[in-house]
Amino acid sequence: MKDFPPNIDPRISTLSAVVIGFALIDNFTAAEQNALGNWFITIGQVLENNSAFQQVIESRISGGTLNINSKKYKETGDPYMDNEAWTESPSDKQFNDLKKTVDIMKEELEKLRKT
């Protein structure tokens, strides 16, 4: 099931659901359609609930998650301030390194202008 669902156009996927839904209408009574529809909805809810919790776990592991509802955010007004996942990220280190390099280049240019 590694390659399921397949990489298909979302419109084709939606169309296939419509076709299957219409195909099932003729074979069942209204009560049976209702029961079957609720069963399919329950399957969808189980999948969505599982994937939501998996996303929470993955985002906690990878870091970089901003919680704008946190007390810390509401007190500072800045989701990036005091956020360990952001202050320790490789991109921040790269940015600081680049900034230092640019500052050194500016100093060297000023020295050249003065001579």
CYANA upper distance limits for C-alpha pairs under 8 A (distance plus 0.5 A):
  1 MET  CA      5 PRO  CA      8.49
  8 ILE  CA     12 ILE  CA      7.44
  8 ILE  CA     13 SER  CA      7.40
  9 ASP  CA     13 SER  CA      6.97
 10 PRO  CA     14 THR  CA      6.65
 11 ARG  CA     15 LEU  CA      6.53
 12 ILE  CA     16 SER  CA      6.59
 13 SER  CA     17 ALA  CA      6.95
 14 THR  CA     18 VAL  CA      6.87
 15 LEU  CA     19 VAL  CA      6.68
 16 SER  CA     20 ILE  CA      6.63
 17 ALA  CA     21 GLY  CA      6.51
 18 VAL  CA     22 PHE  CA      6.67
 19 VAL  CA     23 ALA  CA      6.57
 20 ILE  CA     24 LEU  CA      6.75
 21 GLY  CA     25 ILE  CA      7.00
 22 PHE  CA     26 ASP  CA      7.95
 23 ALA  CA     27 ASN  CA      8.24
 24 LEU  CA     28 PHE  CA      7.27
 24 LEU  CA     33 GLN  CA      8.36
 25 ILE  CA     29 THR  CA      8.38
 25 ILE  CA     33 GLN  CA      7.34
 28 PHE  CA     32 GLU  CA      6.02
 28 PHE  CA     33 GLN  CA      6.27
 29 THR  CA     33 GLN  CA      6.54
 30 ALA  CA     34 ASN  CA      6.63
 31 ALA  CA     35 ALA  CA      6.72
 32 GLU  CA     36 LEU  CA      6.52
 33 GLN  CA     37 GLY  CA      6.39
 34 ASN  CA     38 ASN  CA      6.61
 35 ALA  CA     39 TRP  CA      6.68
 36 LEU  CA     40 PHE  CA      6.81
 37 GLY  CA     41 ILE  CA      6.69
 38 ASN  CA     42 THR  CA      6.61
 39 TRP  CA     43 ILE  CA      6.92
 40 PHE  CA     44 GLY  CA      6.86
 41 ILE  CA     45 GLN  CA      6.67
 42 THR  CA     46 VAL  CA      6.69
 43 ILE  CA     47 LEU  CA      6.83
 44 GLY  CA     48 GLU  CA      6.59
 45 GLN  CA     49 ASN  CA      6.44
 46 VAL  CA     50 ASN  CA      6.63
 47 LEU  CA     51 SER  CA      6.62
 48 GLU  CA     52 ALA  CA      6.51
 49 ASN  CA     53 PHE  CA      6.90
 50 ASN  CA     54 GLN  CA      6.69
 51 SER  CA     55 GLN  CA      6.59
 52 ALA  CA     56 VAL  CA      6.89
 53 PHE  CA     57 ILE  CA      6.80
 54 GLN  CA     58 GLU  CA      6.64
 55 GLN  CA     59 SER  CA      6.50
 56 VAL  CA     60 ARG  CA      6.70
 57 ILE  CA     61 ILE  CA      6.81
 58 GLU  CA     62 SER  CA      6.63
 59 SER  CA     63 GLY  CA      6.26
 59 SER  CA     64 GLY  CA      7.97
 59 SER  CA     65 THR  CA      6.87
 60 ARG  CA     65 THR  CA      7.62
 63 GLY  CA     85 ALA  CA      5.66
 64 GLY  CA     85 ALA  CA      5.17
 64 GLY  CA     86 TRP  CA      6.23
 65 THR  CA     85 ALA  CA      7.79
 66 LEU  CA     79 PRO  CA      6.68
 66 LEU  CA     80 TYR  CA      8.13
 66 LEU  CA     83 ASN  CA      8.47
 67 ASN  CA     73 TYR  CA      7.82
 67 ASN  CA     79 PRO  CA      7.63
 68 ILE  CA     73 TYR  CA      6.22
 68 ILE  CA     74 LYS  CA      7.75
 68 ILE  CA     79 PRO  CA      6.67
 69 ASN  CA     73 TYR  CA      7.34
 69 ASN  CA     74 LYS  CA      7.50
 70 SER  CA     74 LYS  CA      6.88
 71 LYS  CA     75 GLU  CA      6.65
 72 LYS  CA     76 THR  CA      6.73
 73 TYR  CA     77 GLY  CA      5.84
 73 TYR  CA     78 ASP  CA      6.30
 73 TYR  CA     79 PRO  CA      5.84
 73 TYR  CA     81 MET  CA      8.40
 74 LYS  CA     78 ASP  CA      8.30
 76 THR  CA     81 MET  CA      7.77
 79 PRO  CA     83 ASN  CA      7.72
 80 TYR  CA     86 TRP  CA      7.10
 82 ASP  CA     87 THR  CA      7.74
 83 ASN  CA     87 THR  CA      6.69
 84 GLU  CA     88 GLU  CA      6.42
 85 ALA  CA     89 SER  CA      6.63
 86 TRP  CA     92 ASP  CA      7.81
 87 THR  CA     92 ASP  CA      7.01
 88 GLU  CA     92 ASP  CA      7.38
 88 GLU  CA     93 LYS  CA      7.91
 89 SER  CA     93 LYS  CA      7.23
 90 PRO  CA     94 GLN  CA      6.66
 91 SER  CA     95 PHE  CA      6.56
 92 ASP  CA     96 ASN  CA      6.68
 93 LYS  CA     97 ASP  CA      6.62
 94 GLN  CA     98 LEU  CA      6.61
 95 PHE  CA     99 LYS  CA      6.60
 96 ASN  CA    100 LYS  CA      6.71
 97 ASP  CA    101 THR  CA      6.76
 98 LEU  CA    102 VAL  CA      6.67
 99 LYS  CA    103 ASP  CA      6.67
100 LYS  CA    104 ILE  CA      6.71
101 THR  CA    105 MET  CA      6.70
102 VAL  CA    106 LYS  CA      6.65
103 ASP  CA    107 GLU  CA      6.81
104 ILE  CA    108 GLU  CA      6.77
105 MET  CA    109 LEU  CA      6.66
106 LYS  CA    110 GLU  CA      6.70
107 GLU  CA    111 LYS  CA      6.80
108 GLU  CA    112 LEU  CA      6.76
109 LEU  CA    113 ARG  CA      6.66
110 GLU  CA    114 LYS  CA      6.76
111 LYS  CA    115 THR  CA      7.03
